[in-house]
């Protein structure tokens, strides 16, 4: 049996190195992708929390504004009643 040419053996060795490097890069890529997905999920959770806080704040501000309107009406009515005093 003939021995394969040296260039073939070198080429075969280079192919094996390239395959190993490809596997390493694939694993590294998958790890980075998983980390990015975790970070993205954390950021989504923070955004949802902030949106909920903003919604709660707006609801509270609307209630305060409504209460202020009714308070002004009470004050106005109170002044009219004061002016009608029998004293």
C-alpha positions as CSV (number, residue, x, y, z in Angstrom):
1,X,0.0,0.0,0.0
2,X,1.3,3.4,-0.9
3,X,1.8,6.1,1.6
4,X,-0.3,9.2,1.0
5,X,1.5,12.3,-0.2
6,X,2.7,14.6,2.5
7,X,0.6,17.5,1.1
8,X,-2.5,15.3,1.7
9,X,-1.6,14.6,5.3
10,X,-0.9,18.3,5.9
11,X,-4.3,19.2,4.3
12,X,-6.0,16.6,6.4
13,X,-4.4,18.0,9.6
14,X,-5.5,21.5,8.6
15,X,-9.0,20.4,8.0
16,X,-9.1,18.8,11.5
17,X,-7.8,22.0,13.1
18,X,-10.4,24.0,11.2
19,X,-13.1,21.6,12.4
20,X,-12.0,21.9,16.0
21,X,-11.8,25.7,15.7
22,X,-15.3,25.8,14.2
23,X,-16.7,23.7,17.1
24,X,-15.0,26.1,19.6
25,X,-16.4,29.1,17.9
26,X,-19.9,27.5,17.8
27,X,-19.8,26.8,21.6
28,X,-18.5,30.4,22.3
29,X,-21.3,31.9,20.1
30,X,-24.0,29.8,21.8
31,X,-22.7,30.9,25.3
32,X,-22.7,34.6,24.2
33,X,-26.2,34.2,22.7
34,X,-27.5,32.6,25.9
35,X,-26.0,35.5,27.9
36,X,-27.5,38.1,25.7
37,X,-30.9,36.4,25.9
38,X,-30.7,36.4,29.7
39,X,-29.8,40.1,29.6
40,X,-32.6,40.8,27.2
41,X,-35.1,39.1,29.5
42,X,-33.8,41.1,32.5
43,X,-34.2,44.3,30.5
44,X,-37.7,43.4,29.4
45,X,-38.6,42.8,33.1
46,X,-37.2,46.2,34.1
47,X,-39.1,47.9,31.3
48,X,-42.4,46.2,32.4
49,X,-41.8,47.3,36.0
50,X,-41.1,50.9,34.9
51,X,-44.2,50.9,32.7
52,X,-46.3,49.7,35.6
53,X,-44.8,52.3,37.9
54,X,-45.5,55.0,35.3
55,X,-49.1,53.8,35.0
56,X,-49.6,53.8,38.7
57,X,-48.2,57.3,39.0
58,X,-50.5,58.5,36.2
59,X,-53.5,57.0,37.9
60,X,-52.5,58.6,41.2
61,X,-52.1,62.0,39.5
62,X,-55.4,61.7,37.8
63,X,-57.1,60.9,41.1
64,X,-55.4,63.8,42.8
65,X,-56.5,66.1,40.0
66,X,-60.1,64.9,40.4
67,X,-59.9,65.3,44.1
68,X,-58.5,68.8,43.7
69,X,-61.5,69.7,41.4
70,X,-64.0,68.4,44.0
71,X,-62.1,70.2,46.8
72,X,-62.3,73.5,44.8
73,X,-66.0,73.0,44.4
74,X,-66.4,72.3,48.1
75,X,-64.4,75.5,49.0
76,X,-66.5,77.5,46.5
77,X,-69.8,76.1,47.9
78,X,-68.5,76.8,51.5
79,X,-67.8,80.4,50.7
80,X,-71.3,80.8,49.2
81,X,-72.8,79.3,52.3
82,X,-70.6,81.5,54.5
83,X,-71.9,84.6,52.6
84,X,-75.5,83.5,53.3
85,X,-74.9,83.5,57.0
86,X,-77.7,85.0,59.2
87,X,-75.2,86.7,61.4
